[in-house]
Amino acid sequence: MKTHLAIATAVSLLTFGAHAETQISNRLIDYSAFLNNAEKVKAVRESRRLTEDQFLQAMSEPGVVVLDARSAAKFELRHLRRAVNLSLPDFTAAELAKLIPSTDTKILIYCNNNFLGSDDAFPSKAPAASLNISTYVNLATYGYTNVYELGPLINVKTSKLPFEGDEVSK
């Protein structure tokens, strides 16, 4: 019995090892390119993180797009006034072009991890999974070069930023 168990274990380990070395090809998924793009925009992104006052000022500039990449349900609960919604899973070249035709357009982004005091609309994510990071890298990957990000963590009850949505109108 012990011999059969040892043989079965060895066979399964060999099979797993062979499988782990096999790369599964998919031309539409490129993790290395994602990491490369993230590294390329790292310094630019850091220099374009705005304070609450800077973000508020930029929101009033003509032609600026305030982009909210959260789900439509979270957006409906609470979002910044003038924001448009395109959920990150829906980012494609075509969908982005419908919403933001020029890749030179100034885009302001914010996410769940920018706000406290509204857990239903802005549930906090793990810091490394912050939506701002993925949104910034994705926009850069699609060629958008003028992206700015809200930097601080702000309480919605004391924020200077204008909110609207179902939570706000209650």
N, C-alpha and C positions, 0 to 999 in steps of 0.2 A: 504494500500500500504506500509506504514512504517513497519507494522508487517511482511509482506512478505520479505521486504528488510532485516530486522533484523534477521529473521529466515535463509534466504539465507546466510547472512554474518556469522552467528554462525555455520552453517553446513560447510561452506567452511573452516573456521578456525579450526574446529574440524578435518576435513578431512586432512588439511595441517599438523596439529599437529601430527596426527596419522602417516602420511606418513614420517614426519621428524624423528620420533622415530624408524621407520623401517630401519634396516640396509640392504643394498643390497649387497649380498655376491658375491665375485669374487675372487677366489683363486689366480688369476694372477695379482691382484692389492693390494699392501700392503703399505699404506701410513705410518703407524706406523713403519714398518721396514725401510722405506726410512729415516724417521726422526731419527731413532735409528742409522742407518749407518752413516748419516751425523754427528751426535753427536760423534760417535766413531772416525771418521777420522779428526775431527775438529783440534785438537792440532797437529797431524802429518802434515796435509795439511799446516797449518800456518808455520811450521818449514821448509817446502819444497818449499816455494815461493822464486824464484830466481830473482836477479837483471838482468839487460840486459847483463852485462859482464859475469855473472855466467851462464846464459842461453846459450850465445854464446859459451862459453868454453865447456859446457856439450853437445852441438850439435855436437862437433867434436870427442866425445868419441866413440870408436868402439862399435857397437851393440845397440846404443841408437836409439829409435824410437821417432821422432817428430810427434805427433798426432794432427791433425786439425779436430775438431768435428763439424765445420760449414757445411752448405749445400755445395754440389758439385759446384753449381753456384758461390757462394762466394769464394770458394777455387780456382776455375779457374781464377777468377779476380786477386787475389793476395794471396800468401801464403809464408811461410818461405821455403827456399830451403831445400830439403831433407824431407820435411813434407809429410806424407801420410794422406789421407782423409778417414774418416769414420764418416758420419754425426751422431750426437747423436741419432736421431730417429731410426737409423739402428743398434745401439748397441744390439747385442745378444751374447750369449756365443760363438756360432759358428762363427759369423762374426768377433768377436774380436780375436778368436783363429786363424783364417786364416791370419789375419794381424799381430798379436803379439802372437805367439804360447806359449811362456813362460810367466807365470804370474810374474816372477822375473825380466823381462826385464826392463831396465830403460826407462821410458816414460816421454817425455817433452810435456806439453800441453800449449796452448795459446788460446785466444779467441778474439771476437770483441772488448771487453772492455779493451784490452791491447794497442790498436792502435788508433791514431788520424790521420787525413789528408788523409783518404781513405774511405770516407763514404759509397761508393757503396760496397766495399769489406768487410769493418769492421763497419757496422752500430752499434752504441752504443745501448746497452740494459739497462734496469733498473738495477741498481747495484745488487739488490737481485736476479735478474734473469740472472746474468752473466753466460755465458756458461761454464767458468772454474769451477764454483762451481758444477754444475750438472755433468760435465764430470768427475771431481775428484771423486765425490761420486759414480757415476756409475762404474767407473773403479775399485774402492775399493770393490764395491758390487760384481763384477765379479771376485774378487780375486787378482787383480793386486796390488802389494804391493810396487812398486818402482816408484811412480809417482811424478814428480816435475812440478811446475807451474811457468810460467812467471808472475812476480808480478806487475811491474810498468805500468803506462800509458805512451806510447812512441809515438812520432810523426814519421810517416813512412818516412818523408823527412829527418830526422836527425838521424834515427836509425842506429846502427851498424849491426843490424841483416840483413842477406841477403834475399831479396824477389825475387820471380819470379811469373809469371802469365801474363794474357792478359793486365792488367793495366801497368805492368812494362815494357813490351816489346813494348809499343806504342812509 
